[in-house]
Amino acid sequence: MLIYKIFRPAEWDALSAAGSTLGAPVDLADGFIHFSTAETVRETAERHFAQEGDLMLAAVETEGMEADLKWEISRGGALFPHLYRELRAQEVLWTAPLPREGDVHVFPGNIGGDAS
């Protein structure tokens, strides 16, 4: 199953340079790396990155992470994947820019469902 992480430019650059990351400041404060599913990633962008552009969407396969990935109840009772270790750059399957057009972020393909 694919899960998704939204990175700000400096966070993505740091992961690319170091080869791993413990995440954004919110991840460090919470003690785990926050991820979203295809069903929740659009709302994550709207809630936590509403005014930000030049973001990077990273897709990560959960297979092989099971021991360190916990599915925990969060927003609205939905289960969210939380990684309790560093994310390694080689675990990122693909990335795509996540630009803003008007008030919304533009997701690749059908990630995050219908924009309407």
Buried (B, 14 or more C-beta within 10 A) or exposed (E): EBBBBBBBEEBBEBBBEEEEBBBBEEBEEEEBBBBBBBEBBBBBBEEEBEEBEEBBBBBBEBEEBEEBBEBEEBEEEBEBBBBEEBBBBEBBEEBBEBEBEEEBBBBEEEBBEEEE
